[in-house]
Amino acid sequence: MRAIATALTFLTVVAATAVPATASAVPARAGTPAAAGTPAVAGPQPAAESQSALAAVGPQPGTFTGKGFDTCTAPSQAAMDAWLAASPYRAVGVYISGGSRTCAQPNLTATWVADQTRKGWRLIPIELGYQAPCGTRTPKMSADPATARGQGRTAADSAAAAAAALGIGAGSTLYNDIEQYPSNASCRAAVLSFLSGWVERLHTRGYLAGMYSSGSSGITDVCAAYHDTRYLRLDQIWIAWWNGVADTDGGTYCADDRYADQQRLHQYAGDVTETWGGVTMKIDRNYLDVRAGTPPASWSVTVDNATAGGFTAGVAWGTSAYSAQRHGADYRFAAPVASSDVAWFRATLPATDAYEVSVWYPADPGYNDRTPYLVATTTGNRTVTVDQRAGGGRWVSLGVFTLAAGTGDKVGVSRWSAGTGYVVADAVRITRV
């Protein structure tokens, strides 16, 4: 991406007739992101302006099919006007936030945003921050999936605040730039967990969630996890694959049936120099086929073991306040047994839909290392095993499941465990996604 090396960005006004660069300028290795380098701290950013009359025209990029470009520093008004009149591009990527941005953004203000969208440009807002823990770029997200998920939420808060300050309003898609990384199982889990936090929090802020990455790493991992209920699904993907073809094909990196409903951008060439209207810029070329959408309505319910009418358990389940990691005043526990004796959390859901199920438990070396949680989905109970000896005192996601509308037992904790130690039932949280 353009924000990785400031030396790659330049702008020159010349008196020549518009002469575009050829489409043959592609990298030697397809599937890599557009540029390499060591991230540096971006220069001072302009102060936020009053939003009374400064706002983007509609969600960004909204519904759009066609060509776009991205470059490190938001171009001047004169450059944008020249390219609008002469170039084939109608969308532009802009780096709005993130600790890895390398370019100062003297032009990127609420006025600039309002002016470009009023004139017909579509904006692609980009966050460049946390990077994969197995990669070389910094700052790195945590290798611990739960911590990485929290960092994804933090990144979403930062990006949403930056977008709002620039007048890029709710309903827009914000794209998290995760540069190429040598994927492996643990790194993949961290990245997908980070993106789940990104999706979750952006949806609560009223934004759609997108992601930019190389086809050979981030895009491959996201598309492979398309049906994995442990992770939240992105709204749009931006595929870095420099094959020189202006379409949204993902090749072997992403199957055609994934993110297939106008949910793709394709960076098909990078580090190319083009001149339009007498203005020369070094850019990456993109093709977009995206549509505006509405984030799922935010809805969540938390049920504690002490919630009136929300918890049932047999007589073998004791009550304890031993651990300070508990949720609420106490929690329930029972010894494992080879029979069905499930403690159920009961909730009322507003609609049959996809919900993320998270659980809270106190961790202790004497608790069960293979605690079975049961999730009552529309197609039957699903079992997810959790090690309650570690990772306690916080919300731990079991995944995303389709749950039925209405009141009923939604999540259970079973005593039928192959592990050793007490099984614990403390609290669950069900969030519509």
Phi, psi and chi 1 to 4 in degrees:
 res  aa     phi    psi   chi1   chi2   chi3   chi4
   1 MET       -  163.0  -75.9  -65.0  -97.5      -
   2 ARG   -69.8  -25.9  -54.0 -103.2   38.5   89.0
   3 ALA   -78.8    1.2      -      -      -      -
   4 ILE   -80.0  -31.4  -63.0  -59.1      -      -
   5 ALA  -140.8  113.9      -      -      -      -
   6 THR   -63.5  -27.4   56.6      -      -      -
   7 ALA   -65.4  -15.8      -      -      -      -
   8 LEU   -82.5   -8.9  -66.2  177.7      -      -
   9 THR  -107.1  128.0  -60.1      -      -      -
  10 PHE  -151.4  160.2   66.2   92.5      -      -
  11 LEU  -138.9  126.3  178.3   83.7      -      -
  12 THR  -134.0  129.8  -53.5      -      -      -
  13 VAL   -93.1  123.3  178.7      -      -      -
  14 VAL  -125.5  165.2  -63.4      -      -      -
  15 ALA   -97.1   17.2      -      -      -      -
  16 ALA   -85.8  164.1      -      -      -      -
  17 THR   -71.7  149.1  -55.7      -      -      -
  18 ALA   -57.3  124.2      -      -      -      -
  19 VAL  -130.9  104.2 -179.3      -      -      -
  20 PRO   -71.6  151.8   27.0  -33.4      -      -
  21 ALA   -69.7  155.3      -      -      -      -
  22 THR   -74.3  156.3   64.5      -      -      -
  23 ALA   -78.7    0.9      -      -      -      -
  24 SER   -84.2   -4.7   61.1      -      -      -
  25 ALA   -78.8   90.3      -      -      -      -
  26 VAL  -127.5  157.1  -64.4      -      -      -
  27 PRO   -71.4  160.3   27.5  -34.8      -      -
  28 ALA   -67.4  -26.3      -      -      -      -
  29 ARG  -124.9  111.2 -179.1  164.4   61.0   92.3
  30 ALA   -67.8  150.8      -      -      -      -
  31 GLY    92.6   -4.0      -      -      -      -
  32 THR   -92.2  154.0   56.4      -      -      -
  33 PRO   -67.9  173.1   21.3  -29.2      -      -
  34 ALA   -71.6  -27.6      -      -      -      -
  35 ALA  -152.8  158.3      -      -      -      -
  36 ALA  -119.1  165.9      -      -      -      -
  37 GLY   152.2  179.7      -      -      -      -
  38 THR  -101.2  122.1  -57.7      -      -      -
  39 PRO   -59.3  143.6  -22.6   34.2      -      -
  40 ALA  -127.2  167.4      -      -      -      -
  41 VAL   -76.9  129.3  177.5      -      -      -
  42 ALA   -67.2  155.6      -      -      -      -
  43 GLY   -70.7  177.6      -      -      -      -
  44 PRO   -57.3  138.4  -21.4   32.1      -      -
  45 GLN  -100.0  151.0  -57.0  -57.2  -52.5      -
  46 PRO   -65.8  149.8   22.4  -32.7      -      -
  47 ALA   -68.6  150.5      -      -      -      -
  48 ALA   -64.1  142.9      -      -      -      -
  49 GLU   -99.9  165.3  -58.2  175.5   55.8      -
  50 SER   -63.2  136.7  167.9      -      -      -
  51 GLN   -95.4   12.2  -62.2  -58.7  -59.2      -
  52 SER   -58.5  -39.3   57.1      -      -      -
  53 ALA  -134.1   13.8      -      -      -      -
  54 LEU  -116.5   99.4  -59.6  173.1      -      -
  55 ALA  -154.4  150.7      -      -      -      -
  56 ALA   -63.2  149.0      -      -      -      -
  57 VAL   -82.3   98.2  178.1      -      -      -
  58 GLY    80.3  174.1      -      -      -      -
  59 PRO   -64.2  151.5  -18.5   31.5      -      -
  60 GLN  -119.4  139.2  -61.6  -60.2  -45.3      -
  61 PRO   -74.7   -1.5   29.1  -35.2      -      -
  62 GLY    72.0 -149.6      -      -      -      -
  63 THR   -92.0  117.7  -60.3      -      -      -
  64 PHE  -159.1  136.7  175.6   74.3      -      -
  65 THR  -129.1  121.3  -59.6      -      -      -
  66 GLY   155.8 -167.9      -      -      -      -
  67 LYS   -90.8  148.2  -69.1 -175.9  176.0 -178.7
  68 GLY  -144.1  171.8      -      -      -      -
  69 PHE  -139.0  160.1   73.2   93.6      -      -
  70 ASP  -133.3  148.7   62.2  -91.3      -      -
  71 THR  -150.6  160.6 -170.4      -      -      -
  72 CYS   -62.8  -56.8 -168.5      -      -      -
  73 THR   -97.5  134.3  -62.5      -      -      -
  74 ALA   -57.0  125.5      -      -      -      -
  75 PRO   -65.1  162.4  -22.8   35.2      -      -
  76 SER   -67.8  166.2   68.5      -      -      -
  77 GLN   -62.4  -39.9 -172.1   62.7   62.3      -
  78 ALA   -62.0  -40.3      -      -      -      -
  79 ALA   -67.1  -42.9      -      -      -      -
  80 MET   -63.5  -39.7  -66.3  -61.3  -66.6      -
  81 ASP   -66.5  -41.0  -72.0  -14.1      -      -
  82 ALA   -64.0  -43.4      -      -      -      -
  83 TRP   -72.1  -31.4  -82.9   45.9      -      -
  84 LEU   -64.1  -37.8 -177.6   64.2      -      -
  85 ALA   -76.8  -31.6      -      -      -      -
  86 ALA  -118.5  -23.5      -      -      -      -
  87 SER   -92.3  167.2   82.1      -      -      -
  88 PRO   -83.8    1.0   31.6  -35.6      -      -
  89 TYR   -90.8  142.1  -57.6  111.7      -      -
  90 ARG  -134.1    5.9  -69.7  -62.8  179.4  -91.6
  91 ALA  -133.2  147.5      -      -      -      -
  92 VAL  -139.0  132.2   56.4      -      -      -
  93 GLY   -81.9  133.3      -      -      -      -
  94 VAL  -131.2  134.4  -71.4      -      -      -
  95 TYR   -87.2  107.3  -70.9   85.5      -      -
  96 ILE   -96.7  -19.6   65.6  170.1      -      -
  97 SER  -164.9  170.6   60.2      -      -      -
  98 GLY   115.9  142.4      -      -      -      -
  99 GLY   -72.3   -8.6      -      -      -      -
 100 SER  -100.8    3.5  -69.9      -      -      -
 101 ARG   -64.1  135.3  -71.4 -169.4  -56.5  171.1
 102 THR  -104.9  -15.2   61.6      -      -      -
 103 CYS  -105.7  135.4  -66.4      -      -      -
 104 ALA   -66.0  155.4      -      -      -      -
 105 GLN  -126.6   67.0  -64.1  -73.9    8.1      -
 106 PRO   -64.1  -24.5   24.0  -34.8      -      -
 107 ASN   -91.0  -19.0  -60.0  -41.5      -      -
 108 LEU   -83.4   92.7 -173.9   55.1      -      -
 109 THR  -130.4  172.1   64.6      -      -      -
 110 ALA   -61.9  -34.6      -      -      -      -
 111 THR   -64.2  -44.7  -62.8      -      -      -
 112 TRP   -59.8  -45.9 -173.4   92.2      -      -
 113 VAL   -59.5  -48.5  165.4      -      -      -
 114 ALA   -62.8  -40.9      -      -      -      -
 115 ASP   -65.7  -43.3  -73.8  -14.9      -      -
 116 GLN   -65.8  -45.9  -55.1  -30.0  -55.7      -
 117 THR   -70.8  -31.1   59.2      -      -      -
 118 ARG   -65.7  -32.4  176.2  174.5   50.9   82.3
 119 LYS   -85.0   -8.4  -67.5 -178.4  177.6 -174.7
 120 GLY   117.6   -2.2      -      -      -      -
 121 TRP   -74.5  145.0  -76.5  103.7      -      -
 122 ARG  -102.4  139.5  -56.2  -58.3 -177.8  101.6
 123 LEU  -104.8  143.1  -54.4 -176.6      -      -
 124 ILE  -115.2   94.2  -49.1  170.1      -      -
 125 PRO   -77.1  129.9  -10.3   26.9      -      -
 126 ILE  -122.8  134.2  -53.1  162.7      -      -
 127 GLU  -104.3  125.6  153.1   94.3    2.7      -
 128 LEU  -121.1   98.0 -179.7   60.4      -      -
 129 GLY  -137.0 -112.7      -      -      -      -
 130 TYR   -57.5  138.8  -74.3  109.2      -      -
 131 GLN  -118.3  167.4  -61.9  -63.2  -58.5      -
 132 ALA   -59.9  141.1      -      -      -      -
 133 PRO   -66.7  -20.7   23.1  -33.1      -      -
 134 CYS   -94.0   -1.6   57.7      -      -      -
 135 GLY   -90.1 -173.7      -      -      -      -
 136 THR  -101.2  -12.7   58.8      -      -      -
 137 ARG   -84.4  155.3  -54.8 -176.0 -173.0  -79.3
 138 THR  -129.4  159.5   57.3      -      -      -
 139 PRO   -72.9  147.6   29.0  -35.2      -      -
 140 LYS   -95.1  142.5  -64.5 -177.2  179.9 -176.6
 141 MET   -72.1  162.4   66.8 -173.6   69.6      -
 142 SER   -67.0  147.8  172.9      -      -      -
 143 ALA   -77.2  -13.4      -      -      -      -
 144 ASP   -81.8  119.5  174.2   65.0      -      -
 145 PRO   -56.9  -40.0  -27.7   36.9      -      -
 146 ALA   -65.3  -42.1      -      -      -      -
 147 THR   -67.6  -40.8  -57.3      -      -      -
 148 ALA   -61.1  -37.8      -      -      -      -
 149 ARG   -63.1  -41.1 -171.3  169.3 -176.5  131.1
 150 GLY   -63.8  -37.6      -      -      -      -
 151 GLN   -66.0  -32.9  -69.1  170.3  -31.6      -
 152 GLY   -63.6  -39.3      -      -      -      -
 153 ARG   -64.5  -43.1  -63.3 -173.1 -171.9  100.4
 154 THR   -62.0  -43.4  -60.6      -      -      -
 155 ALA   -61.1  -39.8      -      -      -      -
 156 ALA   -64.5  -41.3      -      -      -      -
 157 ASP   -60.3  -44.7  -77.7  -26.4      -      -
 158 SER   -63.1  -46.0  171.7      -      -      -
 159 ALA   -66.4  -41.1      -      -      -      -
 160 ALA   -65.0  -39.1      -      -      -      -
 161 ALA   -66.0  -42.0      -      -      -      -
 162 ALA   -64.8  -41.9      -      -      -      -
 163 ALA   -61.8  -45.6      -      -      -      -
 164 ALA   -62.5  -39.7      -      -      -      -
 165 ALA   -64.5  -27.7      -      -      -      -
 166 LEU   -90.7   -0.8  -70.4  167.8      -      -
 167 GLY    83.9   13.4      -      -      -      -
 168 ILE   -89.0  103.6  -59.7  171.4      -      -
 169 GLY   -88.1  177.8      -      -      -      -
 170 ALA   -55.5  147.5      -      -      -      -
 171 GLY    95.1  -15.3      -      -      -      -
 172 SER   -76.5  159.8  -62.9      -      -      -
 173 THR  -101.2  129.0  -53.6      -      -      -
 174 LEU  -107.7  134.4  -52.2 -176.1      -      -
 175 TYR  -111.0  123.8  -59.5   86.4      -      -
 176 ASN   -90.2  121.4 -162.2  -64.2      -      -
 177 ASP   -90.5  107.7  178.1  -12.2      -      -
 178 ILE  -113.0  109.4  -60.8  179.3      -      -
 179 GLU   -70.5  169.7  -65.6  -71.0  -37.0      -
 180 GLN   -54.1  140.9 -161.2  -83.4  -22.1      -
 181 TYR  -146.1  153.1   56.6   91.8      -      -
 182 PRO   -80.6   90.9   28.6  -33.2      -      -
 183 SER   -64.2  143.3 -174.0      -      -      -
 184 ASN  -147.1  177.6   55.8   54.2      -      -
 185 ALA   -60.7  -47.3      -      -      -      -
 186 SER   -70.2  -38.5   61.5      -      -      -
 187 CYS   -66.9  -41.3 -167.2      -      -      -
 188 ARG   -59.4  -42.2  179.8  164.9   53.2 -109.0
 189 ALA   -63.1  -38.7      -      -      -      -
 190 ALA   -66.6  -46.5      -      -      -      -
 191 VAL   -63.2  -45.5  169.3      -      -      -
 192 LEU   -67.1  -34.0  -65.9  174.0      -      -
 193 SER   -68.9  -42.7  -64.3      -      -      -
 194 PHE   -56.9  -47.2  174.6   87.5      -      -
 195 LEU   -66.3  -31.1  -69.9  172.0      -      -
 196 SER   -63.0  -42.3  -68.3      -      -      -
 197 GLY   -64.0  -38.2      -      -      -      -
 198 TRP   -61.1  -47.3  170.6 -103.0      -      -
 199 VAL   -63.7  -49.8  172.6      -      -      -
 200 GLU   -55.3  -50.6  175.1 -170.9  -18.9      -
 201 ARG   -73.7  -37.5 -171.9   58.3   57.9   84.9
 202 LEU   -62.5  -38.2  -78.4 -174.9      -      -
 203 HIS   -63.2  -38.6  -76.1  178.4      -      -
 204 THR   -69.2  -23.6   65.7      -      -      -
 205 ARG   -90.8   -0.6  -60.0  -71.1  -66.4  -96.3
 206 GLY    89.6   12.0      -      -      -      -
 207 TYR  -109.0  155.5  -70.3   89.1      -      -
 208 LEU   -86.0  155.7  -63.9  177.8      -      -
 209 ALA  -113.9  121.7      -      -      -      -
 210 GLY  -120.8  170.6      -      -      -      -
 211 MET  -148.6  134.4  176.1 -111.3 -155.9      -
 212 TYR  -105.6  135.6  165.2   94.2      -      -
 213 SER  -165.8  169.4 -167.0      -      -      -
 214 SER   -68.9  147.3   64.7      -      -      -
 215 GLY   -59.2  -35.5      -      -      -      -
 216 SER   -79.5   -8.6   61.0      -      -      -
 217 SER  -128.3  -85.5   57.6      -      -      -
 218 GLY   -59.2  -43.2      -      -      -      -
 219 ILE   -67.4  -42.4  -63.4  -58.6      -      -
 220 THR   -58.0  -44.7  -66.8      -      -      -
 221 ASP   -66.5  -43.5  -72.1  -13.8      -      -
 222 VAL   -65.4  -44.1  163.4      -      -      -
 223 CYS   -69.6  -35.0  -70.9      -      -      -
 224 ALA   -65.8  -27.8      -      -      -      -
 225 ALA   -96.2   14.9      -      -      -      -
 226 TYR   -55.5  -37.6 -170.8   76.3      -      -
 227 HIS  -105.3   10.8  -64.7  -65.5      -      -
 228 ASP   -82.7  112.2 -168.1  -29.5      -      -
 229 THR   -71.8   -5.1   59.3      -      -      -
 230 ARG   -74.8  -15.3  -66.8  174.3  -63.6  174.0
 231 TYR  -127.8  150.4  -53.0  109.9      -      -
 232 LEU   -82.4  143.0  -58.8 -173.9      -      -
 233 ARG   -86.7  136.8 -169.9  178.5  -66.4  170.6
 234 LEU   -67.3  161.6  -68.7  157.2      -      -
 235 ASP   -87.5  -32.7  -62.1  -59.7      -      -
 236 GLN  -148.0  151.8  -64.2  174.9   15.6      -
 237 ILE  -124.3  148.6   57.3  170.6      -      -
 238 TRP  -122.7  108.1 -172.8   -6.1      -      -
 239 ILE   -93.2  117.9  -53.0  164.3      -      -
 240 ALA   -90.2  102.0      -      -      -      -
 241 TRP  -147.0  101.4  177.4   27.8      -      -
 242 TRP   -83.6   69.1  -65.8    0.8      -      -
 243 ASN   -98.0    0.5   65.1  -14.1      -      -
 244 GLY    76.2    9.0      -      -      -      -
 245 VAL  -109.1  121.6 -178.0      -      -      -
 246 ALA   -83.0   77.2      -      -      -      -
 247 ASP  -148.7 -172.9   60.9   16.9      -      -
 248 THR  -112.3   22.9   55.9      -      -      -
 249 ASP   -66.2  139.1 -178.8   36.2      -      -
 250 GLY  -100.9    3.0      -      -      -      -
 251 GLY    55.1 -139.3      -      -      -      -
 252 THR   -79.0   -7.0   60.0      -      -      -
 253 TYR   -78.8  -29.0  -56.7  125.8      -      -
 254 CYS  -150.2  121.8 -168.8      -      -      -
 255 ALA   -62.6  150.3      -      -      -      -
 256 ASP   -62.0  -25.8  -69.4  -17.4      -      -
 257 ASP   -87.3    8.4   62.7  -12.0      -      -
 258 ARG  -114.5  131.0  -60.0  177.5 -175.2 -163.2
 259 TYR    53.4   52.4  -60.9  101.7      -      -
 260 ALA   -99.2   -9.3      -      -      -      -
 261 ASP  -101.3   71.6 -171.3   12.5      -      -
 262 GLN    48.9   56.8  -69.5 -173.6  -83.7      -
 263 GLN  -128.7   24.4  -64.2  172.4  -80.4      -
 264 ARG  -131.7  146.1  -66.0 -171.1 -179.2 -165.4
 265 LEU  -125.0  149.0  -54.8   82.8      -      -
 266 HIS  -132.4  116.4  176.5 -162.4      -      -
 267 GLN   -85.4  100.9 -173.1 -177.8   84.4      -
 268 TYR   -98.0   -8.2   62.5   92.5      -      -
 269 ALA  -156.7  151.6      -      -      -      -
 270 GLY  -144.1  160.4      -      -      -      -
 271 ASP    56.3   43.5  -67.4   -9.3      -      -
 272 VAL  -109.2  148.8  -63.8      -      -      -
 273 THR  -109.3  127.4  -59.8      -      -      -
 274 GLU  -132.0  150.5  -63.5 -169.5   15.1      -
 275 THR  -124.7  124.3  -59.6      -      -      -
 276 TRP  -137.7  131.5  -63.8  101.0      -      -
 277 GLY    60.3   28.5      -      -      -      -
 278 GLY    82.5    5.4      -      -      -      -
 279 VAL  -116.2  126.4  175.6      -      -      -
 280 THR  -106.1  133.3  -60.4      -      -      -
 281 MET  -139.5  150.3  -75.2 -168.3  -80.8      -
 282 LYS   -95.5  126.2 -176.8  170.5  -78.7 -170.9
 283 ILE  -140.6  173.4   64.8  165.7      -      -
 284 ASP  -108.5  142.5  -61.9  -31.5      -      -
 285 ARG   -96.5  139.5  -63.9  171.8  177.8  154.4
 286 ASN  -134.7  152.8  -59.4  -78.1      -      -
 287 TYR  -125.2  131.6 -171.8   81.9      -      -
 288 LEU  -116.5  141.1  -60.8   77.8      -      -
 289 ASP  -140.8   87.3 -175.3   16.7      -      -
 290 VAL  -131.9  161.2  -65.7      -      -      -
 291 ARG  -138.7  152.2   62.8  178.5  175.0   83.7
 292 ALA   -68.6  152.3      -      -      -      -
 293 GLY  -153.3  176.6      -      -      -      -
 294 THR  -117.1  124.2  -57.6      -      -      -
 295 PRO   -59.0  147.6  -20.6   31.9      -      -
 296 PRO   -54.9  142.3  -22.4   33.1      -      -
 297 ALA   -59.6  135.5      -      -      -      -
 298 SER   -74.6  126.8  178.2      -      -      -
 299 TRP  -153.9  134.4 -176.4   91.8      -      -
 300 SER  -152.5  148.8 -176.2      -      -      -
 301 VAL  -138.2  138.8   61.8      -      -      -
 302 THR  -114.4  129.9  -62.3      -      -      -
 303 VAL  -120.4  119.4 -175.4      -      -      -
 304 ASP   -95.6  161.8 -174.4   80.2      -      -
 305 ASN   -64.2  -16.3   72.6   94.8      -      -
 306 ALA  -100.3    2.1      -      -      -      -
 307 THR   -65.9  125.0  -60.3      -      -      -
 308 ALA   -59.6  124.9      -      -      -      -
 309 GLY    74.1    4.1      -      -      -      -
 310 GLY  -109.5    2.1      -      -      -      -
 311 PHE  -149.6  135.0 -178.2   81.3      -      -
 312 THR  -134.6  141.4   56.9      -      -      -
 313 ALA  -154.8  153.1      -      -      -      -
 314 GLY   -73.3  176.2      -      -      -      -
 315 VAL   -68.8  -18.2  -65.2      -      -      -
 316 ALA   -75.0  -12.8      -      -      -      -
 317 TRP   -85.4  114.5  -71.4   83.1      -      -
 318 GLY   -86.0  174.5      -      -      -      -
 319 THR  -120.6  136.5  -58.2      -      -      -
 320 SER  -144.0  149.0  175.9      -      -      -
 321 ALA  -122.6   24.4      -      -      -      -
 322 TYR   -61.8  -46.6  167.7   74.2      -      -
 323 SER   -90.6  134.4  176.3      -      -      -
 324 ALA   -71.9  -10.2      -      -      -      -
 325 GLN   -83.6    3.8  -68.7 -175.1  -14.6      -
 326 ARG   -66.0  158.4   65.1 -173.8  179.6  -87.2
 327 HIS   -98.0  120.1 -175.3  -78.2      -      -
 328 GLY    80.0 -158.3      -      -      -      -
 329 ALA   -76.5  -28.8      -      -      -      -
 330 ASP  -159.5 -175.0   53.6   36.1      -      -
 331 TYR  -150.2  169.9   53.6   96.4      -      -
 332 ARG  -110.5  149.9  -53.6  -63.7  -68.3  -86.4
 333 PHE  -145.8  157.3   69.8   96.5      -      -
 334 ALA  -159.4  152.3      -      -      -      -
 335 ALA   -75.0  147.8      -      -      -      -
 336 PRO   -67.5  150.3   24.7  -34.0      -      -
 337 VAL  -152.2  150.0   63.1      -      -      -
 338 ALA   -85.7   58.0      -      -      -      -
 339 SER  -159.2  164.2   63.6      -      -      -
 340 SER   -82.5  116.7 -179.8      -      -      -
 341 ASP  -148.7   82.1 -175.7   13.3      -      -
 342 VAL   -94.0  132.8 -178.9      -      -      -
 343 ALA   -90.8  122.3      -      -      -      -
 344 TRP  -108.2  139.3  -76.4  102.4      -      -
 345 PHE  -100.8  128.9  -67.7   88.6      -      -
 346 ARG  -111.3  138.4 -170.3  174.8 -177.0   83.9
 347 ALA  -149.4  162.7      -      -      -      -
 348 THR  -111.1  118.1  -58.5      -      -      -
 349 LEU  -103.1  142.8  -52.5 -172.1      -      -
 350 PRO   -75.3  -22.1   27.1  -34.7      -      -
 351 ALA  -161.6  156.4      -      -      -      -
 352 THR   -74.0  116.6  -61.5      -      -      -
 353 ASP  -164.2 -177.9 -149.9  -23.6      -      -
 354 ALA   -85.2  130.9      -      -      -      -
 355 TYR  -132.6  139.7  -65.0   85.4      -      -
 356 GLU   -85.2  132.8 -179.0 -171.9   19.0      -
 357 VAL  -110.1  122.1  175.6      -      -      -
 358 SER  -121.3  149.6  -60.2      -      -      -
 359 VAL  -126.1  152.1  -61.7      -      -      -
 360 TRP  -123.5  133.2 -174.0  -65.6      -      -
 361 TYR  -151.8  151.9   57.8   88.4      -      -
 362 PRO   -81.8  136.9   27.7  -31.4      -      -
 363 ALA   -93.3  145.1      -      -      -      -
 364 ASP  -160.7  143.0 -173.1   87.9      -      -
 365 PRO   -57.9  -20.6  -24.3   34.3      -      -
 366 GLY   -91.5    1.4      -      -      -      -
 367 TYR   -92.2  174.8  -65.8  159.6      -      -
 368 ASN   -78.2  134.6 -158.3  -80.9      -      -
 369 ASP   -86.8   -5.4   58.7  -21.1      -      -
 370 ARG  -141.8   63.9  -78.2  169.0  -75.9 -178.0
 371 THR   -78.6  122.3  -61.5      -      -      -
 372 PRO   -85.4  118.4   -5.2   23.7      -      -
 373 TYR   -98.0  135.6  -78.6   88.7      -      -
 374 LEU  -107.3  130.1  -54.8 -178.6      -      -
 375 VAL  -113.6  121.4 -178.6      -      -      -
 376 ALA   -84.1   89.0      -      -      -      -
 377 THR   -86.4  175.0   76.6      -      -      -
 378 THR   -69.8  -13.9   53.7      -      -      -
 379 THR  -112.9   17.4   57.0      -      -      -
 380 GLY   116.3  171.6      -      -      -      -
 381 ASN   -70.6  134.5  -71.0  -15.0      -      -
 382 ARG  -111.0  135.7  -65.6  -85.1  -57.7  -83.0
 383 THR  -104.2  130.4  -58.7      -      -      -
 384 VAL  -125.4  125.2 -179.6      -      -      -
 385 THR   -95.1  133.9  -59.6      -      -      -
 386 VAL  -126.9  138.0  173.4      -      -      -
 387 ASP   -85.7  105.1 -179.4   -0.5      -      -
 388 GLN   -85.0   11.2  -67.5 -172.1  -32.1      -
 389 ARG   -88.3  -10.3  -64.1 -178.5  179.5 -179.0
 390 ALA  -144.5  160.0      -      -      -      -
 391 GLY    73.4   20.2      -      -      -      -
 392 GLY   -84.8  178.1      -      -      -      -
 393 GLY    73.4   23.0      -      -      -      -
 394 ARG  -161.8  169.6   60.1 -174.6  177.1 -176.5
 395 TRP   -78.2  130.1  -70.1  111.8      -      -
 396 VAL  -119.2  121.0  174.8      -      -      -
 397 SER   -76.7  133.2  177.1      -      -      -
 398 LEU   -90.0  -17.5  -59.9 -175.8      -      -
 399 GLY   129.8 -172.1      -      -      -      -
 400 VAL  -111.9  132.2  176.6      -      -      -
 401 PHE  -137.1  154.2  -51.2   87.4      -      -
 402 THR   -87.6  116.9  -58.9      -      -      -
 403 LEU  -115.7  150.4  -53.8 -177.9      -      -
 404 ALA   -81.2  149.1      -      -      -      -
 405 ALA   -66.8  159.7      -      -      -      -
 406 GLY    97.4 -175.2      -      -      -      -
 407 THR   -95.0  136.0  -58.1      -      -      -
 408 GLY   176.9  174.1      -      -      -      -
 409 ASP   -72.2  117.8  -66.8  -26.1      -      -
 410 LYS  -106.2  -37.4  -56.2  -60.7 -178.0 -178.2
 411 VAL  -137.0  133.4 -176.5      -      -      -
 412 GLY  -126.5  160.3      -      -      -      -
 413 VAL  -119.7  121.8 -177.2      -      -      -
 414 SER   -97.8  148.1  173.7      -      -      -
 415 ARG   -87.1   -9.0  -64.8  175.7   61.9 -162.7
 416 TRP   -81.5   82.3 -159.1  -30.9      -      -
 417 SER  -120.6  144.0  168.7      -      -      -
 418 ALA   -84.7   -4.4      -      -      -      -
 419 GLY   -89.7 -173.9      -      -      -      -
 420 THR  -123.3  154.6   57.4      -      -      -
 421 GLY    98.7  162.6      -      -      -      -
 422 TYR   -62.4  139.8  -70.0  120.9      -      -
 423 VAL   -90.3  143.9  -64.8      -      -      -
 424 VAL  -122.7  138.0  169.4      -      -      -
 425 ALA  -123.1  114.5      -      -      -      -
 426 ASP  -120.7  -63.2 -165.6   -8.0      -      -
 427 ALA  -158.1  155.7      -      -      -      -
 428 VAL  -133.0  153.9  -57.3      -      -      -
 429 ARG  -129.2  131.0 -176.7  179.3   66.4 -169.0
 430 ILE  -118.8  119.4  -56.0  172.4      -      -
 431 THR  -123.7  126.2  -57.2      -      -      -
 432 ARG   -72.2  130.3 -170.7  175.7 -175.1  178.2
 433 VAL  -119.3      -  -63.6      -      -      -
